[in-house]
Amino acid sequence: MRKLNFAAGPSVMPIEVLEELQANLVDYHGKGLSMLEASHRGGMFEEMYDECLATFRSLLSIPDDYDVYFLGGGATLQFTMIPANFLLKGTHADYTRTGSWSNKASDDAAKLGDVNIVFDGKDSGYTTLPDPSVIKPSEGSSYFYLCSNETIGGIEWQDFPDTGDVPLIADMSSDMLSRPVDVSKFAMIYGGVQKNLGPAGATFIIMRHDMLEKRNPELTAYMDYAKHAKDKGLYNTPPVFSVWAVGLVLKWIQNNGGVEGMLHNATMKSGYIYDVIDSSDGFYRSPVDSRYRSRMNVVFRCPNEELEAKFIKEAQNEGMIGLKGHRSVGGLRASLYNALPMEDAASLAVFMKEFERKNG
Ligand SMILES: *Cc1c(COP(=O)(O)O)cnc(C)c1O
């Protein structure tokens, strides 16, 4: 039996995509060659890659003046590349600190330049976000940085601030393509693919082309976004397997209602779990400000840690895995990415009610 996989990342992939990868792994569509053996400078790879990028553009209606490509190094490398390119000497950048991932990005940036913290959720234990209609960039800021969905804390920006002329940069690793996004509001959107888009290895980069004029031109080759933009990410060898799989996931999203369909599903799935939490008379608790609850990562607690351990164990017996909260925060977390079937979320909700009945 296939597990019900609630892991935060690497995470569940569409079974159709795994089967297609398997069917074409050894011999790619009758070409007598595996995609894993093909040159990234050859036609077989290029055709696949171009189609992947075109599907990406189409799913989010990415405007023509944006470059779209994939890099290696994970989302984490971007914590360095962004300030290396855009946080120039004598300037500063605005960072929102809303949880583990934006804090890491902000800490890395502060090693390279002048960081201005416009919001720090520390006092709330990173359970709330600033009001996007109120928070503003500071005067003369090089860019404004946020993480759209804090995968560990389970908080998600529902709307984004209007930063005017200040470029808005977002880490969307864990909610990319789970909802429509107006790309034109952002100067850059990036993320690791292993949460919502495929197997680990690739990092997607969507960047408005004119950002390259603002960059530090003195960087070494790999650090320089202009090098990657020029070759659509093929300056060096891309993570071929990951990109191939992502292309298939993107097609799968397209065939399953696009980002509107993904939003509908995410709202339903997270609704099942939040409804159980809210109707449990306090047996389950969500620490997160209800205005900013994540549809992707539902974080919750039981009355005590013994019950949480029991929850994880009994869920495992039912084939449900990945429900342990991140080691830095404890508790429980159900990740409900695009590829998680609706019925798996429904099964978890039933299990939670039953667990509450027996232990409440
Ligand atoms: C997982 C994650 C990262 C780190 O991704 P890597 O690809 O492992 O570097 C960064 N940001 C967010 C929001 C994440 O969920």
The ligand as an ORCA input file, in Angstrom:
! r2SCAN-3c Opt
* xyz 0 1
  C      12.801     23.877      2.557
  C      12.833     25.357      2.449
  C      14.020     26.054      2.183
  C      15.351     25.362      2.041
  O      15.382     24.654      0.858
  P      16.694     23.852      0.381
  O      16.320     23.526     -1.024
  O      16.812     22.660      1.274
  O      17.851     24.756      0.484
  C      13.957     27.424      2.072
  N      12.797     28.088      2.209
  C      11.637     27.455      2.472
  C      10.378     28.238      2.614
  C      11.622     26.067      2.597
  O      10.468     25.428      2.867
*
